[in-house]
Amino acid sequence: MGISSALKKVLTNKKLSADITFRSISVGSYNTTTGVIAETNTDTSIRGVLEDINLREVNELVEANDKKIQIAAASLSSTPTTKDKIIVDSVTYSIIRIETNQLANEKLTFVCYLRT
């Protein structure tokens, strides 16, 4: 078992993690009549570890009431972006920052900083 598989097993453990929906948002074309840019949403049910922000992490971008979630990279088919959303218990969060943890060029986990 590789390290990415082991991390996925830990981060998807039902006792340690929560059910979440990762919403990948793809931007489509601009409609000149309505003035709206079309979006396509693709939802993926995964598990992740949701935490409150530590006060030491508060800075000009991260606020004290934000949250962060750690997701096994093997759970997703693509790297999260700040356009994407995370849904936990019917609350939709915007991703404001993403940290990628990797080893030997293999993505292991994504830590997404979230704001409602």
C-alpha positions as CSV (number, residue, x, y, z in Angstrom):
1,M,0.0,0.0,0.0
2,G,1.5,3.4,-1.0
3,I,1.4,6.4,1.1
4,S,-1.3,8.1,-0.9
5,S,-3.5,5.0,-0.4
6,A,-2.8,4.9,3.3
7,L,-3.7,8.6,3.7
8,K,-6.9,8.1,1.7
9,K,-7.8,5.3,4.1
10,V,-7.2,7.4,7.2
11,L,-9.0,10.5,5.8
12,T,-12.0,8.6,4.7
13,N,-12.4,6.6,7.9
14,K,-16.0,7.0,9.0
15,K,-15.1,7.7,12.6
16,L,-12.6,10.4,11.8
17,S,-14.1,12.2,8.8
18,A,-17.4,13.7,7.5
19,D,-19.4,13.2,4.4
20,I,-18.9,16.2,2.1
21,T,-19.8,17.2,-1.4
22,F,-17.0,18.6,-3.6
23,R,-18.6,20.8,-6.3
24,S,-16.3,21.4,-9.2
25,I,-17.4,24.5,-11.1
26,S,-16.5,24.8,-14.8
27,V,-17.0,28.2,-16.4
28,G,-18.8,28.1,-19.8
29,S,-19.6,30.7,-22.4
30,Y,-20.8,34.3,-21.9
31,N,-24.4,35.0,-23.0
32,T,-24.5,38.4,-24.5
33,T,-28.2,38.7,-24.2
34,T,-28.5,37.9,-20.5
35,G,-25.0,39.1,-19.5
36,V,-24.5,35.8,-17.6
37,I,-21.6,33.4,-17.8
38,A,-22.8,29.8,-17.9
39,E,-21.5,27.4,-15.2
40,T,-21.5,23.6,-15.1
41,N,-21.4,22.0,-11.7
42,T,-20.1,18.5,-11.1
43,D,-20.7,17.1,-7.6
44,T,-18.6,14.4,-6.0
45,S,-19.4,12.8,-2.7
46,I,-16.2,12.3,-0.7
47,R,-15.1,12.3,2.9
48,G,-12.8,14.8,4.6
49,V,-11.7,16.1,8.0
50,L,-13.3,19.4,8.9
51,E,-11.6,21.7,11.5
52,D,-11.9,25.2,12.8
53,I,-9.1,27.6,12.0
54,N,-6.4,27.9,14.6
55,L,-5.9,31.5,15.7
56,R,-2.2,31.3,14.6
57,E,-3.5,30.8,11.0
58,V,-5.4,34.1,10.9
59,N,-3.9,36.6,8.6
60,E,-4.9,39.0,5.8
61,L,-6.7,36.2,3.9
62,V,-7.8,33.7,6.6
63,E,-10.4,34.9,9.1
64,A,-11.0,33.6,12.6
65,N,-14.5,32.1,11.7
66,D,-13.2,30.3,8.6
67,K,-12.9,26.5,8.5
68,K,-10.5,24.1,6.8
69,I,-11.0,20.7,5.5
70,Q,-8.4,18.0,4.7
71,I,-9.1,15.8,1.7
72,A,-7.2,12.8,0.4
73,A,-5.9,13.8,-3.1
74,A,-6.8,10.2,-4.3
75,S,-10.5,11.0,-3.6
76,L,-10.6,13.6,-6.4
77,S,-9.9,13.4,-10.1
78,S,-8.7,17.0,-10.3
79,T,-7.0,19.6,-8.1
80,P,-9.4,21.9,-6.3
81,T,-9.5,25.6,-7.2
82,T,-10.9,28.7,-5.6
83,K,-13.8,28.5,-8.1
84,D,-15.0,25.2,-6.5
85,K,-17.3,24.8,-3.5
86,I,-17.4,22.4,-0.6
87,I,-20.8,21.5,0.9
88,V,-21.0,20.1,4.5
89,D,-24.3,19.5,6.3
90,S,-26.2,21.7,3.7
91,V,-23.8,24.6,4.2
92,T,-22.0,25.7,1.0
93,Y,-18.5,27.0,1.6
94,S,-16.3,28.9,-0.9
95,I,-12.7,27.8,-1.1
96,I,-10.4,30.7,-0.3
97,R,-7.1,29.0,-0.2
98,I,-5.7,25.6,-1.1
99,E,-2.5,23.9,0.2
100,T,-1.3,20.8,-1.5
101,N,0.8,18.3,0.5
102,Q,2.9,16.1,-1.7
103,L,5.8,13.7,-1.6
104,A,8.1,12.9,-4.5
105,N,5.7,14.8,-6.9
106,E,2.7,12.7,-5.8
107,K,-0.2,14.7,-4.4
108,L,-1.2,13.3,-1.0
109,T,-3.7,15.7,0.5
110,F,-5.4,19.0,-0.1
111,V,-6.1,21.4,2.7
112,C,-8.9,23.8,1.7
113,Y,-9.6,26.9,3.7
114,L,-13.3,27.6,3.6
115,R,-15.7,30.5,4.1
116,T,-19.5,30.7,4.1
